[in-house]
Amino acid sequence: MAEKHYRRPEVEEITGLSRTTIYAMMSRGEFPRPVRMTRKAVAWPESAIAEWLSSREAA
């Protein structure tokens, strides 16, 4: 079964982070990078977001 992928608005809702914060954290290596879905679209794998959330809870 294929893994679910989240687009940016869904990632913002799930994580509670703003677009600016997500991209700033990505540039610092503190947030997972999205994968390219099409030439113009990117999305984050559900597993990457879940792993990031679980690491935040432990911190």
N, C-alpha and C positions, 0 to 999 in steps of 0.2 A: 504494500500500500504506500502511496506517495505521501511524503511529509507535507504538512500544511505550512504555508508561507504567509507572513503578515506584511502588508504594505505599511508605510509610515504612519498614517492616521491610527491604524490599529495598534501599532507599537507604542505610540504616544499614549493611547488609552490604557493599554496593559501596564506600561511601566510608570505612568504618571509624569513622564518627562516631556519637555517641550522639544520642538524640532531643533532649536538652537542648541539645547543641552545635549541632545542625542548626537548631533554632528560634532560638537566640541569634544564630547567624551570619546567618540570614534577617533578623532585626530590624536587624542592622548593615549589611545589603545585601551581605554576603559570600558568600551562598549563594542559588541560584535558588529562586524561590517556586513552589509547586505550582500546578497548574491544577485547577479543579473538574471532577470526573467526574460526580457526582450531587449531590443536595442535601446529602448527608452525607459524601461521599467525595472526597478529593483525591489526586492523583498527580503525579509529576514526569516530564516528557517525557525519554525516553532521550537525546535530543540535548542537553538542558540539563545533564544529569548528566555526559555525556561532555565537553562543553565546559568545565565546571567542573573536572573531573579533569585535563584537559590544561592548563588554566591553572595548576593547583597544581603540576604537574610542572615547569613552566617557572620557577616562582618559587623 
